[in-house]
Amino acid sequence: MKKETNINQLASEIATEIVEHRIGSHLTWERDENEDCISFTEEAQDLFIELYDIVHNKLIQLWRHLESF
């Protein structure tokens, strides 16, 4: 389970970095009305979901490939 958690976390971090790079960090994040919580903008969330799936799948492929050695 630890490997899966690490892959999920790494995929999330990579996807977030790509989103920030692609649309700019100023368009990636928004605060709620009380300024308590920071979250993705709708555009950033859509892009993140798309990128996360791609990155996660590639990391799983890499992990399986490395395990075969």
C-alpha positions in Angstrom: 0.0 0.0 0.0 2.9 2.3 0.7 4.1 2.2 -3.0 0.6 3.1 -4.2 0.4 6.0 -1.7 3.7 7.3 -2.9 2.7 7.0 -6.6 -0.6 8.8 -5.9 1.2 11.6 -4.0 3.8 12.0 -6.7 1.2 12.0 -9.5 -0.7 14.7 -7.6 2.4 16.8 -7.1 3.5 16.5 -10.8 0.0 17.3 -12.1 -0.2 20.3 -9.8 3.1 21.6 -11.0 2.1 21.2 -14.6 -1.3 23.0 -14.0 0.5 25.9 -12.3 3.0 26.1 -15.2 0.3 25.8 -17.9 -2.2 28.4 -16.7 -0.1 30.3 -14.1 -0.3 30.0 -10.4 -2.4 33.2 -10.1 -5.1 31.5 -12.2 -4.7 28.1 -10.5 -5.8 28.9 -6.9 -8.7 30.7 -5.3 -9.7 31.3 -1.7 -13.2 30.8 -0.3 -15.2 33.8 0.9 -13.8 33.5 4.5 -10.2 33.3 3.1 -10.0 30.0 5.1 -9.5 27.5 2.3 -7.4 27.5 -0.9 -8.6 25.4 -3.7 -8.2 24.9 -7.5 -10.2 27.2 -9.8 -12.7 25.3 -11.9 -10.3 25.5 -15.0 -7.4 24.3 -12.9 -9.4 21.4 -11.4 -10.5 20.2 -14.9 -6.9 20.3 -16.1 -5.6 18.6 -12.9 -8.0 15.7 -13.3 -6.9 15.1 -16.9 -3.2 15.4 -16.1 -3.4 13.3 -12.9 -4.8 10.4 -14.8 -2.1 10.6 -17.4 0.8 11.0 -14.9 -0.6 8.3 -12.6 -0.9 5.8 -15.4 2.7 6.5 -16.6 4.1 6.1 -13.1 2.3 2.8 -12.6 3.8 1.6 -16.0 7.2 2.7 -14.8 6.9 1.0 -11.5 5.8 -2.3 -13.1 8.6 -2.0 -15.6 11.2 -1.5 -12.8 9.8 -4.4 -10.8 10.4 -6.7 -13.7 14.1 -6.3 -13.4 
